[in-house]
Amino acid sequence: MTADAYLVILCDHPGCERPEGHWPVRFEPHTHRELRRLLKEDRGWCRTRDGRDLCPDHAA
């Protein structure tokens, strides 16, 4: 039996109403770096220079 893990990125903006970023299907390589790339390209998430992740509502 194998287990699968689904990664989640959380928005670091205080009081964010929709703080989770995730991908609905398994992908390879299964890393947070790859998840951040997918969320940035397709959903507008960003990573700041100080290492915070921000959802599209707070990325601007």
C-alpha positions as CSV (number, residue, x, y, z in Angstrom):
1,M,0.0,0.0,0.0
2,T,1.3,3.5,-0.8
3,A,0.4,6.8,0.6
4,D,0.1,10.0,-1.3
5,A,0.7,13.5,0.1
6,Y,-0.8,16.7,-1.2
7,L,1.2,19.8,-0.5
8,V,-0.4,23.1,0.7
9,I,1.0,26.6,0.7
10,L,-0.5,29.1,3.1
11,C,-0.9,32.8,2.5
12,D,1.3,34.8,5.0
13,H,-0.9,37.9,4.9
14,P,-2.5,38.4,8.3
15,G,-6.3,37.9,8.2
16,C,-6.4,36.3,4.8
17,E,-9.9,34.8,4.2
18,R,-8.7,32.1,1.7
19,P,-5.3,31.2,3.0
20,E,-4.6,27.9,1.3
21,G,-3.0,27.3,-2.1
22,H,-3.0,23.7,-3.3
23,W,-3.1,21.7,-6.5
24,P,-6.0,19.2,-7.0
25,V,-3.9,16.4,-8.6
26,R,-0.6,14.7,-7.9
27,F,2.3,16.1,-9.9
28,E,6.0,15.3,-10.1
29,P,8.4,16.3,-8.7
30,H,6.3,16.5,-5.5
31,T,7.9,19.5,-3.8
32,H,6.9,22.9,-2.4
33,R,9.1,24.6,-5.0
34,E,7.1,22.9,-7.8
35,L,3.8,23.8,-6.1
36,R,4.8,27.4,-5.8
37,R,5.7,27.4,-9.6
38,L,2.3,26.0,-10.5
39,L,0.4,28.4,-8.2
40,K,2.4,31.4,-9.6
41,E,1.9,30.5,-13.2
42,D,-1.8,29.5,-13.1
43,R,-3.3,31.1,-10.1
44,G,-1.4,34.4,-9.4
45,W,0.3,33.4,-6.1
46,C,3.7,35.1,-5.4
47,R,6.7,34.6,-3.2
48,T,8.3,37.8,-1.7
49,R,12.0,38.4,-1.3
50,D,11.7,37.9,2.4
51,G,10.2,34.4,1.9
52,R,6.5,35.0,2.4
53,D,3.9,33.4,0.2
54,L,0.9,35.6,-0.8
55,C,-2.4,34.6,-2.4
56,P,-3.6,36.5,-5.5
57,D,-5.7,38.8,-3.3
58,H,-2.6,40.1,-1.5
59,A,0.1,39.6,-4.2
60,A,-0.4,43.1,-5.7
